[in-house]
Amino acid sequence: MAAGSSAVTGPAAHTLVIERIFDAPRELVFKAWNEPKHLVRWLGPQGFTGTIIKMDARPGGGYRFHMRSAEGIEYWQQGVYREVVAPARFVRTCAWADAYGNPTGPETLMTVTFEEHDGKTKLTFQQVFESTAARDAHRSGTASALDRLAEYLATIE
C-alpha cells in the first residue's frame, strides 16, 4: 500500500454498518479483533481459514491477512491502523491485494467501536466503500465473520 494514499470516503450510502451484541466483556471482544492469537480463530466468513501474516495494532502499524475459502480460493487483505484506543475503538484502512502485496482494489476505511452493554459488548462495525454495490457485496461475508466471532468468544469465556 502506497504511503500517503487516501481511503475512500464516499457518502453514507456507501457505508456498511453492522451492530451486534456479544455476550463477552468489552476488553475480550477488543482483544479478539486486535491480537493475532484470537483473530486467527475467526478471521473470514464461515468455512474460511485465516493466517495472520503481519499485525502491528498501533497507530501507523500495518497488517496483512491471508484467508482461504472452503473451495480453496485465496484472499489477502492489508492496511494500516490509523487509531487504536483500547478497549473502545480502532480505525484501519483495508485493501484487497494479491499474494505479493500489490493492491487489487480501492482502499476503504474500517471503524469498529466497542461499548459496555449490560455486562455484554455492543460492537458497531462501519466500513466505507467506493459504491453501494461494493458495500452490499461485503455485507454477508462480514456478518458471517461476526457470527464466527460470537462462536469463538463463547469458547473462551
C-alpha positions as CSV (number, residue, x, y, z in Angstrom):
1,M,0.0,0.0,0.0
2,A,1.5,3.3,-1.0
3,A,2.4,5.7,1.7
4,G,0.1,8.7,1.6
5,S,-2.7,7.0,-0.2
6,S,-6.2,8.1,0.8
7,A,-9.1,5.9,1.7
8,V,-12.4,6.0,0.0
9,T,-14.6,8.4,2.0
10,G,-17.8,8.2,0.0
11,P,-21.3,9.2,1.1
12,A,-23.2,7.5,3.9
13,A,-24.9,5.3,1.3
14,H,-21.6,3.6,0.7
15,T,-21.1,2.7,4.4
16,L,-21.7,-0.7,5.7
17,V,-22.9,-0.6,9.3
18,I,-23.5,-3.7,11.4
19,E,-24.3,-3.6,15.1
20,R,-24.0,-6.7,17.3
21,I,-24.3,-7.5,21.0
22,F,-21.7,-10.1,22.1
23,D,-22.1,-12.0,25.4
24,A,-18.5,-11.2,26.4
25,P,-16.6,-8.4,28.2
26,R,-15.6,-5.4,26.1
27,E,-11.9,-6.0,26.7
28,L,-12.1,-9.5,25.4
29,V,-14.0,-8.6,22.3
30,F,-11.5,-5.8,21.6
31,K,-8.6,-8.3,22.0
32,A,-10.3,-10.7,19.7
33,W,-10.0,-8.1,16.9
34,N,-6.5,-6.9,17.8
35,E,-4.5,-9.8,19.0
36,P,-3.3,-12.4,16.4
37,K,-3.9,-15.4,18.7
38,H,-7.6,-14.5,18.8
39,L,-8.2,-13.1,15.3
40,V,-6.8,-16.1,13.5
41,R,-9.5,-18.3,15.1
42,W,-12.4,-16.4,13.4
43,L,-10.9,-14.5,10.5
44,G,-13.2,-14.6,7.5
45,P,-16.6,-15.9,6.8
46,Q,-17.9,-19.4,7.8
47,G,-15.8,-22.1,6.1
48,F,-12.7,-19.9,5.8
49,T,-9.3,-20.4,7.4
50,G,-7.1,-17.4,8.1
51,T,-3.5,-16.7,8.6
52,I,-2.1,-13.5,10.2
53,I,1.0,-12.6,8.1
54,K,1.7,-9.4,9.9
55,M,-0.2,-7.4,12.6
56,D,1.0,-4.4,14.4
57,A,-2.1,-3.0,16.0
58,R,-1.0,0.5,16.8
59,P,-1.4,3.8,15.0
60,G,0.8,3.7,11.9
61,G,1.2,-0.1,12.3
62,G,0.5,-2.3,9.3
63,Y,-1.3,-5.6,8.9
64,R,-1.6,-8.3,6.3
65,F,-4.0,-11.3,6.5
66,H,-4.5,-14.3,4.2
67,M,-7.8,-16.1,4.0
68,R,-8.8,-19.3,2.2
69,S,-12.3,-20.3,1.4
70,A,-13.5,-23.9,1.7
71,E,-13.3,-24.1,-2.1
72,G,-9.6,-23.1,-1.9
73,I,-9.9,-19.5,-3.2
74,E,-7.3,-17.3,-1.6
75,Y,-7.7,-13.7,-0.5
76,W,-5.3,-11.2,1.0
77,Q,-6.2,-8.1,2.9
78,Q,-3.8,-5.4,4.2
79,G,-3.8,-1.9,5.6
80,V,-2.6,0.4,8.2
81,Y,-4.0,1.2,11.7
82,R,-4.9,4.9,12.0
83,E,-6.3,4.8,15.5
84,V,-6.3,2.3,18.3
85,V,-7.9,3.2,21.6
86,A,-8.2,0.1,23.8
87,P,-10.8,-1.2,24.5
88,A,-13.1,1.3,22.9
89,R,-12.3,1.5,19.2
90,F,-9.9,1.1,16.3
91,V,-9.7,2.5,12.8
92,R,-7.8,1.0,10.0
93,T,-7.6,1.1,6.2
94,C,-8.3,-2.0,4.2
95,A,-7.4,-3.1,0.7
96,W,-7.6,-6.4,-1.1
97,A,-4.3,-7.5,-2.5
98,D,-2.5,-10.2,-4.4
99,A,-0.1,-12.8,-3.0
100,Y,2.7,-10.3,-3.4
101,G,1.1,-7.4,-1.5
102,N,0.0,-5.4,-4.6
103,P,-3.4,-3.8,-4.0
104,T,-6.1,-5.2,-6.3
105,G,-8.9,-2.8,-5.4
106,P,-9.6,0.5,-3.7
107,E,-8.6,1.2,-0.1
108,T,-11.5,1.5,2.3
109,L,-11.8,2.7,5.9
110,M,-13.0,0.4,8.7
111,T,-14.0,1.7,12.2
112,V,-15.0,-0.7,14.9
113,T,-16.3,0.5,18.3
114,F,-16.9,-1.4,21.5
115,E,-19.3,-0.3,24.2
116,E,-20.3,-1.7,27.5
117,H,-23.9,-3.0,27.3
118,D,-25.4,-4.6,30.5
119,G,-22.3,-6.8,31.0
120,K,-22.0,-7.6,27.3
121,T,-20.4,-5.7,24.5
122,K,-22.1,-3.7,21.8
123,L,-19.9,-3.7,18.7
124,T,-20.5,-1.3,15.9
125,F,-18.7,-2.1,12.6
126,Q,-18.5,0.5,9.9
127,Q,-16.7,0.3,6.6
128,V,-16.8,2.9,3.9
129,F,-16.8,1.5,0.3
130,E,-16.4,3.1,-3.1
131,S,-20.0,2.2,-4.1
132,T,-23.2,0.8,-2.8
133,A,-22.6,-2.3,-4.8
134,A,-19.2,-2.9,-3.1
135,R,-20.9,-2.3,0.3
136,D,-23.6,-4.8,-0.5
137,A,-21.1,-7.4,-1.8
138,H,-19.3,-7.3,1.6
139,R,-22.4,-7.4,3.9
140,S,-22.9,-11.2,4.1
141,G,-19.2,-12.0,4.5
142,T,-18.8,-9.5,7.3
143,A,-22.0,-10.8,9.0
144,S,-20.7,-14.4,8.7
145,A,-17.3,-13.4,10.2
146,L,-19.1,-11.8,13.1
147,D,-21.1,-15.0,13.6
148,R,-17.8,-16.8,13.8
149,L,-16.5,-14.2,16.3
150,A,-19.6,-14.9,18.6
151,E,-18.9,-18.7,18.4
152,Y,-15.3,-18.2,19.2
153,L,-16.0,-15.9,22.2
154,A,-18.3,-18.5,23.6
155,T,-15.4,-20.9,23.7
156,I,-13.0,-18.7,25.7
157,E,-15.2,-17.2,28.4
